[in-house]
Amino acid sequence: MRTIIFVLFFFILCVFQNYAQRSVVLLNDDWEFHLAKYVGSDADVRRVDLPHTWNAQDAFNSDGYYHRGIGEYEKVIAVPDAWRGKRVYLRFEGANAVADVFVNRKHAGRHVGGYGAFNVEVTDYVEYGADNEILVCVNNGETLDVMPLTGDFNHYGGLYRDVYLIVADEVGISMLDNGSSGVRLVQDSVSHERADVRALVELSNGSEQTVDATVRLRLLDGGKEVLAVEKVVSLAPDADEDCTLPFSLDKPHLWDGRRDPFLYDVEVALLRDGNVVDKVEQHLGLRFYSIDPDKGFFLNGRHLALHGVCRHQDRAEVGNALRKEHHDEDAAIMLEMGVNAVRLAHYPQSEYFYDLMDRYGIVVWAEIPFVGPFGFLNVPEFMENGRSQLTEMIRQHYNHPSICVWGLFNELDEEGDSPVPYLQELNDLAHNEDPTRLTVAASNIEGELNFVTDVMAWNRYDGWYGGMPSDLGKWLDRKHSECPSLCIAISEYGAGASIYHQQDSVVKSVPVSWWHPENWQTRYHIDNWKELSSRTFVWGSFVWNMFDFAAAHRHEGDRYGINDKGLVTFDRKVKKDAFYFYKANWNKEEPMVYLAGRRNTERTMKTQTFMAFTNQPSAELIVNGKSCGVAEADSLCVATWHGIELQPGENIITVISGKGKNRISDTYKCRLR
């Protein structure tokens, strides 16, 4: 037998009180891992800490292949005798894509789907007063019964999010409600004057006797109790039961996006004999919103232009095994640029990242991994998995006020078996699970599937995969004219760029080539944003992508395996010129001026055009200490100087905006060969 890693829970070896709240222990450290061809096989074993993926490196091979199969994680935990009479769970925040959990070599549970959290109750599998072996077999192999079937992103394998051990009372708030908290806060009616909310609480009695208990809800504002409600319940033996606690609030403090992302705290507790035996804490952001086919998105009755980006959950060196500091950095970069909406594509992402979006007031589009083309299989197992993943996503993330739309698919087609009847079923399921939110989808074709969800969006790449950016405006006007009652957004638009590919002239790139000059991406975004920002009926637009991301099959740009459409590099170290274009347009709180073309350090053309992005009225260009004049920033926050001559050798380029203590500047050097 291979070496076992022992974990001692010193904090819990003490004797439990008769009624004790749940205890939660992070199990991320010291796992034994190996790749396997079959369950329980021996191979090269190594120590790993979670989050972990075995594809952090091999996904960037030139052949486009990376290991898709089984990986095994093993750990030993000490289970004290004091846990008898308690319920013991393992919680997995994410395991891609099929996970089988064994305790002492006995199969304790399976989860199918790579992006949702799940809990496995292991109460009947552990041996008390002894060490217990935990084995988790994770399989990211290609299969036809699990979403997604395809996708322009890597299907990383592993336990790539946190894992917890949870010990709870035999009676409590259910931990087996689709991986959710067991508490859903339904906002039945919200206005500036009043909010009516229902707390749906799933209770679980694991004992063999009827239990009388009290469910108590407290609404808190910064620790101060705003209101409290209680309900007495009688729970049947070995059963789960729903409990509803309605409450109302006059003059509620609303969650108002980035302007005021206010959150109440909700504490739901279960009491027996006056003692709290279980407690769940959730945030509550009260808000109301609507989408109009002519006027766009409204939050709390106020029009809000959604300045959005898309985000994949991976980065250089670690793949999708992100830690909190990675999520924090991504959110900070988005805030700097002025983002107020994000499409979390193409799957549910980390619970922590949704928490960040709540806290920062960023509107979220959350979606299941129903990804095309060739993404639909008309077989019961596949369709049931889609229903399961949709239910999990809604139940787990229900209480996030940032989420305003549930996404049902991305770029499906209607050839062969039509997905439309199934999409209608998913749409109905989403509304049954959550009658308060809208459904949405991202399409790139014409067809019946574009008229299933409440609102709709399209992936457009005018000026990258064909045509020119001006074609986007023409298409939008035509679509709005043909379907005046349809709420239209742009779910993806973008162009590839390598920070190492620089050129003097602005020439349209060839997408599949190894040459992706940065200045074409910049021009692409300027021209696309011109079309989008001038059409108020577009309820939202989402840049593809906020960050470069991994796609093993891609052979283009400056390396294998990268989709380089990000505004920021895969390692988050470099913000491309287009990032600063959007910052000038979207972030009005921080005065800024930025000179584009700074990485084009070796130039061949004596006469140049210089461009700066600024949220100030004007800027002055200085070349080699000589002023080239003041240029007014246009409606897109671009200041331009034409016909500027460089001297042979080194040149110092500077742009200045403002005066005195409000003076800001940017500078770089380049050489004329």
FENQUISUL-V574652 format. One record per pair of residues at least 24 apart in sequence whose C-alpha atoms are under 7 Angstrom apart, sorted by the first residue. I is the first residue (numbers start at 1). J is the second residue. D is the distance in whole Angstrom. If there is no record, write none. Layout:
i=I j=J d=D
i=I j=J d=D
This chain:
i=4 j=75 d=7
i=4 j=76 d=6
i=5 j=30 d=7
i=5 j=31 d=7
i=5 j=75 d=6
i=5 j=76 d=6
i=6 j=76 d=5
i=6 j=77 d=6
i=7 j=76 d=6
i=7 j=77 d=5
i=7 j=78 d=6
i=8 j=77 d=7
i=8 j=78 d=6
i=13 j=80 d=6
i=13 j=82 d=7
i=15 j=82 d=6
i=16 j=82 d=6
i=19 j=275 d=7
i=19 j=277 d=5
i=20 j=169 d=7
i=20 j=277 d=5
i=21 j=168 d=6
i=21 j=169 d=7
i=21 j=276 d=7
i=21 j=277 d=5
i=21 j=278 d=5
i=21 j=279 d=7
i=22 j=166 d=7
i=22 j=167 d=5
i=22 j=168 d=4
i=22 j=169 d=7
i=22 j=278 d=6
i=23 j=166 d=6
i=23 j=167 d=5
i=23 j=168 d=7
i=24 j=164 d=7
i=24 j=165 d=6
i=24 j=166 d=5
i=24 j=167 d=7
i=25 j=164 d=5
i=25 j=165 d=5
i=25 j=166 d=6
i=26 j=163 d=6
i=26 j=164 d=5
i=26 j=165 d=6
i=27 j=163 d=5
i=27 j=164 d=5
i=27 j=165 d=7
i=28 j=162 d=6
i=28 j=163 d=6
i=31 j=73 d=6
i=31 j=74 d=6
i=31 j=75 d=5
i=32 j=73 d=6
i=32 j=74 d=5
i=32 j=75 d=6
i=33 j=72 d=6
i=33 j=73 d=5
i=33 j=74 d=6
i=34 j=71 d=6
i=34 j=72 d=6
i=35 j=70 d=6
i=35 j=71 d=4
i=35 j=72 d=6
i=36 j=70 d=5
i=36 j=71 d=6
i=36 j=72 d=7
i=37 j=70 d=6
i=39 j=137 d=7
i=50 j=159 d=7
i=50 j=160 d=7
i=50 j=161 d=7
i=50 j=162 d=6
i=51 j=159 d=6
i=51 j=160 d=4
i=51 j=161 d=5
i=51 j=162 d=6
i=51 j=321 d=5
i=51 j=322 d=7
i=52 j=158 d=6
i=52 j=159 d=5
i=52 j=160 d=5
i=52 j=321 d=5
i=53 j=156 d=6
i=53 j=157 d=5
i=53 j=158 d=4
i=53 j=159 d=6
i=53 j=160 d=6
i=53 j=319 d=7
i=53 j=320 d=7
i=53 j=321 d=6
i=54 j=157 d=6
i=54 j=158 d=6
i=55 j=156 d=6
i=55 j=157 d=6
i=55 j=319 d=7
i=56 j=317 d=6
i=56 j=318 d=5
i=56 j=319 d=4
i=57 j=317 d=7
i=59 j=552 d=5
i=59 j=561 d=7
i=60 j=552 d=6
i=60 j=560 d=6
i=60 j=561 d=5
i=61 j=560 d=7
i=62 j=560 d=6
i=64 j=552 d=5
i=64 j=553 d=5
i=64 j=561 d=7
i=65 j=552 d=7
i=68 j=140 d=5
i=68 j=141 d=4
i=68 j=142 d=7
i=68 j=157 d=7
i=69 j=139 d=5
i=69 j=140 d=5
i=69 j=141 d=4
i=70 j=137 d=6
i=70 j=138 d=5
i=70 j=139 d=4
i=70 j=140 d=7
i=71 j=137 d=6
i=71 j=138 d=5
i=71 j=139 d=6
i=71 j=158 d=7
i=72 j=135 d=7
i=72 j=136 d=6
i=72 j=137 d=5
i=72 j=138 d=6
i=73 j=135 d=6
i=73 j=136 d=5
i=73 j=137 d=6
i=74 j=134 d=6
i=74 j=135 d=5
i=74 j=136 d=6
i=75 j=133 d=6
i=75 j=134 d=5
i=75 j=135 d=7
i=76 j=131 d=6
i=76 j=132 d=5
i=76 j=133 d=5
i=76 j=134 d=6
i=77 j=131 d=6
i=77 j=132 d=5
i=77 j=133 d=7
i=78 j=130 d=6
i=78 j=131 d=4
i=78 j=132 d=6
i=79 j=127 d=7
i=79 j=128 d=5
i=79 j=129 d=6
i=79 j=130 d=6
i=79 j=131 d=6
i=79 j=132 d=7
i=80 j=128 d=6
i=80 j=129 d=4
i=80 j=130 d=7
i=81 j=128 d=5
i=81 j=129 d=4
i=84 j=128 d=7
i=85 j=170 d=7
i=86 j=167 d=7
i=86 j=168 d=6
i=86 j=169 d=5
i=86 j=170 d=5
i=87 j=123 d=5
i=87 j=167 d=6
i=87 j=168 d=5
i=87 j=169 d=6
i=87 j=170 d=6
i=88 j=121 d=6
i=88 j=122 d=6
i=88 j=123 d=5
i=88 j=166 d=6
i=88 j=167 d=5
i=88 j=168 d=6
i=89 j=119 d=6
i=89 j=120 d=5
i=89 j=121 d=4
i=89 j=122 d=5
i=89 j=123 d=7
i=89 j=165 d=6
i=89 j=166 d=5
i=89 j=167 d=6
i=90 j=119 d=6
i=90 j=120 d=5
i=90 j=121 d=6
i=90 j=164 d=6
i=90 j=165 d=5
i=90 j=166 d=6
i=91 j=118 d=6
i=91 j=119 d=4
i=91 j=120 d=6
i=91 j=163 d=6
i=91 j=164 d=5
i=91 j=165 d=6
i=92 j=117 d=6
i=92 j=118 d=5
i=92 j=119 d=6
i=92 j=162 d=6
i=92 j=163 d=5
i=92 j=164 d=7
i=93 j=117 d=4
i=93 j=118 d=7
i=93 j=161 d=5
i=93 j=162 d=5
i=93 j=163 d=6
i=94 j=159 d=6
i=94 j=160 d=6
i=94 j=161 d=5
i=95 j=138 d=7
i=95 j=158 d=6
i=95 j=159 d=5
i=95 j=160 d=6
i=96 j=138 d=7
i=96 j=139 d=7
i=96 j=140 d=6
i=96 j=156 d=7
i=96 j=157 d=5
i=96 j=158 d=6
i=96 j=159 d=7
i=97 j=138 d=7
i=97 j=139 d=6
i=97 j=140 d=5
i=97 j=157 d=7
i=98 j=138 d=6
i=98 j=139 d=5
i=98 j=140 d=7
i=99 j=136 d=7
i=99 j=137 d=6
i=99 j=138 d=4
i=99 j=139 d=6
i=100 j=136 d=6
i=100 j=137 d=5
i=100 j=138 d=7
i=101 j=135 d=6
i=101 j=136 d=5
i=101 j=137 d=7
i=102 j=134 d=6
i=102 j=135 d=5
i=102 j=136 d=6
i=103 j=132 d=7
i=103 j=133 d=6
i=103 j=134 d=5
i=103 j=135 d=6
i=104 j=132 d=6
i=104 j=133 d=5
i=104 j=134 d=6
i=113 j=146 d=6
i=113 j=147 d=7
i=113 j=389 d=7
i=115 j=347 d=6
i=115 j=348 d=6
i=115 j=349 d=7
i=116 j=348 d=7
i=116 j=392 d=7
i=116 j=393 d=7
i=117 j=179 d=5
i=118 j=178 d=7
i=118 j=179 d=4
i=119 j=175 d=7
i=119 j=176 d=6
i=119 j=179 d=6
i=144 j=382 d=7
i=145 j=381 d=5
i=145 j=382 d=4
i=146 j=382 d=6
i=146 j=385 d=6
i=147 j=369 d=6
i=147 j=370 d=6
i=147 j=385 d=7
i=147 j=386 d=6
i=148 j=369 d=5
i=148 j=370 d=6
i=148 j=371 d=6
i=148 j=375 d=7
i=149 j=375 d=5
i=150 j=371 d=6
i=150 j=372 d=6
i=150 j=375 d=6
i=151 j=371 d=6
i=151 j=372 d=7
i=152 j=551 d=6
i=153 j=550 d=6
i=153 j=551 d=4
i=154 j=550 d=6
i=154 j=551 d=5
i=154 j=552 d=6
i=156 j=320 d=7
i=160 j=320 d=6
i=160 j=321 d=4
i=161 j=321 d=6
i=169 j=277 d=6
i=170 j=205 d=6
i=170 j=206 d=5
i=170 j=207 d=6
i=171 j=204 d=6
i=171 j=205 d=4
i=171 j=206 d=6
i=172 j=203 d=6
i=172 j=204 d=6
i=172 j=205 d=7
i=172 j=270 d=6
i=172 j=277 d=7
i=172 j=278 d=5
i=173 j=202 d=6
i=173 j=203 d=5
i=173 j=204 d=6
i=173 j=278 d=7
i=174 j=202 d=5
i=174 j=203 d=5
i=174 j=204 d=5
i=178 j=392 d=5
i=178 j=395 d=7
i=179 j=392 d=7
i=179 j=396 d=6
i=180 j=395 d=6
i=180 j=396 d=4
i=181 j=396 d=7
i=184 j=398 d=6
i=184 j=399 d=6
i=185 j=399 d=6
i=187 j=436 d=7
i=190 j=286 d=7
i=190 j=287 d=6
i=190 j=288 d=6
i=191 j=288 d=7
i=192 j=251 d=6
i=192 j=252 d=7
i=193 j=250 d=6
i=193 j=251 d=5
i=193 j=252 d=7
i=194 j=249 d=6
i=194 j=250 d=4
i=194 j=251 d=5
i=194 j=252 d=6
i=195 j=248 d=6
i=195 j=249 d=5
i=195 j=250 d=7
i=195 j=252 d=6
i=196 j=247 d=6
i=196 j=248 d=4
i=196 j=249 d=7
i=197 j=246 d=6
i=197 j=247 d=5
i=197 j=248 d=6
i=198 j=244 d=7
i=198 j=245 d=6
i=198 j=246 d=4
i=198 j=247 d=6
i=199 j=244 d=6
i=199 j=245 d=5
i=199 j=246 d=6
i=200 j=242 d=7
i=200 j=243 d=6
i=200 j=244 d=5
i=200 j=245 d=7
i=201 j=242 d=6
i=201 j=243 d=5
i=201 j=244 d=6
i=202 j=240 d=7
i=202 j=241 d=6
i=202 j=242 d=5
i=202 j=243 d=6
i=203 j=240 d=6
i=203 j=241 d=5
i=203 j=242 d=6
i=204 j=239 d=6
i=204 j=240 d=4
i=204 j=241 d=6
i=205 j=235 d=6
i=205 j=236 d=7
i=205 j=237 d=6
i=205 j=238 d=5
i=205 j=239 d=5
i=205 j=240 d=6
i=206 j=237 d=7
i=206 j=238 d=5
i=206 j=239 d=7
i=207 j=237 d=6
i=207 j=238 d=6
i=208 j=237 d=5
i=208 j=238 d=6
i=209 j=236 d=7
i=209 j=237 d=5
i=210 j=234 d=7
i=210 j=235 d=6
i=210 j=236 d=5
i=210 j=237 d=5
i=211 j=235 d=5
i=211 j=236 d=7
i=213 j=270 d=7
i=213 j=271 d=6
i=213 j=272 d=5
i=214 j=270 d=6
i=214 j=271 d=5
i=214 j=272 d=7
i=215 j=269 d=6
i=215 j=270 d=5
i=215 j=271 d=6
i=216 j=268 d=6
i=216 j=269 d=5
i=216 j=270 d=6
i=217 j=266 d=7
i=217 j=267 d=6
i=217 j=268 d=5
i=217 j=269 d=6
i=218 j=266 d=6
i=218 j=267 d=5
i=218 j=268 d=7
i=219 j=264 d=7
i=219 j=265 d=6
i=219 j=266 d=5
i=219 j=267 d=7
i=220 j=264 d=6
i=220 j=265 d=5
i=220 j=266 d=6
i=221 j=264 d=5
i=221 j=265 d=6
i=254 j=285 d=7
i=254 j=286 d=5
i=254 j=287 d=5
i=255 j=285 d=5
i=255 j=286 d=5
i=255 j=287 d=5
i=256 j=287 d=7
i=256 j=299 d=7
i=256 j=300 d=7
i=256 j=361 d=7
i=257 j=361 d=4
i=257 j=362 d=6
i=257 j=363 d=7
i=258 j=340 d=7
i=258 j=360 d=6
i=258 j=361 d=4
i=258 j=362 d=6
i=261 j=358 d=7
i=261 j=359 d=6
i=261 j=360 d=6
i=261 j=361 d=5
i=283 j=399 d=7
i=284 j=399 d=7
i=284 j=401 d=7
i=285 j=401 d=5
i=286 j=401 d=7
i=291 j=487 d=7
i=291 j=539 d=7
i=292 j=487 d=6
i=293 j=484 d=7
i=293 j=485 d=6
i=293 j=486 d=6
i=293 j=487 d=4
i=293 j=488 d=7
i=293 j=537 d=6
i=294 j=536 d=7
i=294 j=537 d=4
i=295 j=536 d=6
i=295 j=537 d=5
i=296 j=536 d=6
i=296 j=537 d=5
i=296 j=538 d=6
i=296 j=539 d=4
i=297 j=539 d=5
i=305 j=540 d=7
i=306 j=340 d=6
i=306 j=341 d=6
i=306 j=539 d=7
i=306 j=540 d=5
i=306 j=541 d=7
i=307 j=339 d=6
i=307 j=340 d=6
i=307 j=341 d=6
i=307 j=540 d=7
i=307 j=541 d=6
i=307 j=542 d=7
i=308 j=339 d=6
i=308 j=340 d=6
i=308 j=341 d=4
i=308 j=342 d=5
i=308 j=540 d=7
i=308 j=541 d=6
i=308 j=542 d=4
i=308 j=543 d=6
i=309 j=341 d=7
i=309 j=342 d=5
i=309 j=343 d=6
i=309 j=542 d=4
i=309 j=543 d=4
i=309 j=544 d=6
i=309 j=545 d=6
i=309 j=546 d=6
i=310 j=342 d=6
i=310 j=343 d=5
i=310 j=344 d=6
i=310 j=345 d=6
i=310 j=542 d=6
i=310 j=543 d=6
i=310 j=544 d=5
i=310 j=545 d=5
i=310 j=546 d=6
i=311 j=343 d=6
i=311 j=344 d=5
i=311 j=345 d=6
i=311 j=545 d=6
i=311 j=546 d=6
i=311 j=547 d=7
i=312 j=344 d=7
i=312 j=345 d=6
i=312 j=549 d=7
i=313 j=349 d=7
i=314 j=549 d=6
i=315 j=549 d=6
i=315 j=570 d=5
i=315 j=571 d=6
i=316 j=570 d=6
i=316 j=571 d=5
i=327 j=353 d=6
i=337 j=579 d=7
i=337 j=582 d=6
i=337 j=583 d=4
i=337 j=586 d=7
i=337 j=587 d=6
i=338 j=583 d=6
i=338 j=586 d=5
i=338 j=587 d=4
i=339 j=586 d=7
i=342 j=542 d=7
i=343 j=542 d=7
i=348 j=393 d=7
i=354 j=400 d=7
i=357 j=402 d=6
i=358 j=400 d=6
i=358 j=401 d=6
i=358 j=402 d=5
i=361 j=402 d=7
i=362 j=402 d=6
i=363 j=402 d=5
i=363 j=403 d=6
i=363 j=404 d=7
i=364 j=402 d=5
i=364 j=403 d=4
i=364 j=404 d=6
i=365 j=403 d=6
i=365 j=404 d=6
i=365 j=405 d=5
i=365 j=406 d=6
i=365 j=407 d=7
i=366 j=403 d=7
i=366 j=405 d=7
i=366 j=406 d=5
i=366 j=407 d=6
i=367 j=406 d=6
i=367 j=407 d=4
i=367 j=408 d=6
i=368 j=407 d=6
i=368 j=408 d=6
i=368 j=409 d=7
i=370 j=408 d=7
i=370 j=409 d=5
i=370 j=410 d=6
i=371 j=409 d=6
i=371 j=410 d=5
i=371 j=411 d=6
i=371 j=412 d=6
i=372 j=410 d=6
i=372 j=411 d=5
i=372 j=412 d=4
i=372 j=413 d=7
i=373 j=411 d=6
i=373 j=412 d=5
i=373 j=413 d=6
i=374 j=412 d=7
i=374 j=413 d=7
i=375 j=412 d=6
i=376 j=419 d=6
i=378 j=417 d=7
i=387 j=426 d=7
i=404 j=437 d=6
i=404 j=438 d=7
i=405 j=437 d=6
i=405 j=438 d=5
i=405 j=439 d=5
i=405 j=440 d=6
i=406 j=438 d=6
i=406 j=439 d=5
i=406 j=440 d=6
i=407 j=439 d=6
i=407 j=440 d=5
i=407 j=441 d=5
i=408 j=440 d=6
i=408 j=441 d=5
i=409 j=441 d=5
i=409 j=442 d=6
i=410 j=441 d=6
i=410 j=442 d=5
i=410 j=443 d=6
i=411 j=442 d=6
i=411 j=443 d=5
i=411 j=444 d=6
i=412 j=443 d=7
i=420 j=449 d=5
i=423 j=452 d=7
i=424 j=452 d=6
i=427 j=453 d=6
i=442 j=491 d=6
i=455 j=486 d=7
i=455 j=487 d=5
i=455 j=488 d=7
i=456 j=487 d=6
i=456 j=488 d=5
i=456 j=489 d=6
i=457 j=488 d=5
i=457 j=489 d=4
i=457 j=490 d=5
i=457 j=491 d=5
i=458 j=489 d=6
i=458 j=490 d=5
i=458 j=491 d=5
i=458 j=492 d=7
i=459 j=490 d=6
i=459 j=491 d=5
i=459 j=492 d=4
i=459 j=493 d=6
i=460 j=490 d=7
i=460 j=492 d=6
i=460 j=493 d=5
i=461 j=493 d=5
i=461 j=494 d=6
i=463 j=524 d=6
i=464 j=495 d=6
i=464 j=511 d=7
i=465 j=511 d=7
i=469 j=524 d=7
i=469 j=527 d=6
i=469 j=528 d=5
i=470 j=531 d=7
i=472 j=531 d=7
i=473 j=531 d=5
i=487 j=539 d=7
i=488 j=538 d=5
i=488 j=539 d=6
i=489 j=538 d=5
i=489 j=539 d=5
i=489 j=540 d=5
i=489 j=541 d=6
i=490 j=540 d=6
i=490 j=541 d=5
i=490 j=542 d=6
i=491 j=541 d=6
i=491 j=542 d=5
i=492 j=542 d=5
i=492 j=543 d=6
i=492 j=544 d=5
i=493 j=542 d=7
i=493 j=543 d=5
i=493 j=544 d=5
i=494 j=543 d=6
i=494 j=544 d=5
i=494 j=545 d=7
i=494 j=565 d=6
i=495 j=521 d=5
i=495 j=524 d=7
i=495 j=565 d=5
i=496 j=521 d=6
i=496 j=564 d=5
i=496 j=565 d=4
i=497 j=521 d=6
i=497 j=564 d=6
i=497 j=565 d=6
i=498 j=557 d=6
i=498 j=558 d=6
i=498 j=564 d=7
i=499 j=576 d=7
i=499 j=599 d=7
i=502 j=599 d=7
i=502 j=600 d=5
i=503 j=600 d=7
i=504 j=603 d=6
i=504 j=605 d=7
i=512 j=556 d=5
i=513 j=556 d=5
i=513 j=557 d=6
i=514 j=556 d=5
i=514 j=557 d=4
i=514 j=558 d=6
i=515 j=557 d=5
i=516 j=557 d=5
i=521 j=578 d=7
i=522 j=577 d=6
i=522 j=578 d=5
i=525 j=578 d=7
i=580 j=613 d=7
i=581 j=613 d=6
i=584 j=613 d=6
i=584 j=614 d=5
i=584 j=615 d=5
i=584 j=637 d=6
i=585 j=615 d=7
i=585 j=636 d=7
i=585 j=637 d=6
i=588 j=615 d=6
i=591 j=615 d=6
i=591 j=616 d=7
i=592 j=664 d=7
i=593 j=657 d=7
i=593 j=664 d=7
i=593 j=665 d=6
i=593 j=666 d=7
i=594 j=666 d=6
i=595 j=655 d=7
i=595 j=666 d=6
i=595 j=667 d=7
i=598 j=668 d=6
i=601 j=669 d=7
i=601 j=670 d=4
i=601 j=671 d=6
i=602 j=670 d=6
i=602 j=671 d=5
i=602 j=672 d=6
i=602 j=673 d=7
i=603 j=671 d=6
i=603 j=672 d=5
i=603 j=673 d=6
i=604 j=672 d=6
i=604 j=673 d=5
i=606 j=645 d=6
i=606 j=646 d=5
i=606 j=672 d=7
i=607 j=643 d=6
i=607 j=644 d=5
i=607 j=645 d=4
i=607 j=646 d=6
i=608 j=642 d=7
i=608 j=643 d=6
i=608 j=644 d=5
i=608 j=645 d=6
i=609 j=641 d=6
i=609 j=642 d=4
i=609 j=643 d=6
i=609 j=644 d=6
i=610 j=640 d=6
i=610 j=641 d=5
i=610 j=642 d=7
i=611 j=638 d=7
i=611 j=639 d=6
i=611 j=640 d=5
i=611 j=641 d=6
i=612 j=638 d=6
i=612 j=639 d=5
i=612 j=640 d=7
i=613 j=637 d=6
i=613 j=638 d=5
i=613 j=639 d=6
i=614 j=638 d=6
i=618 j=657 d=6
i=619 j=655 d=6
i=619 j=656 d=5
i=619 j=657 d=5
i=620 j=655 d=5
i=620 j=656 d=5
i=620 j=657 d=6
i=621 j=654 d=6
i=621 j=655 d=5
i=621 j=656 d=7
i=622 j=653 d=6
i=622 j=654 d=5
i=622 j=655 d=6
i=623 j=652 d=6
i=623 j=653 d=5
i=623 j=654 d=6
i=624 j=651 d=6
i=624 j=652 d=5
i=624 j=653 d=6
i=646 j=672 d=7
i=647 j=672 d=7
i=648 j=672 d=5
i=648 j=673 d=6
i=649 j=673 d=6
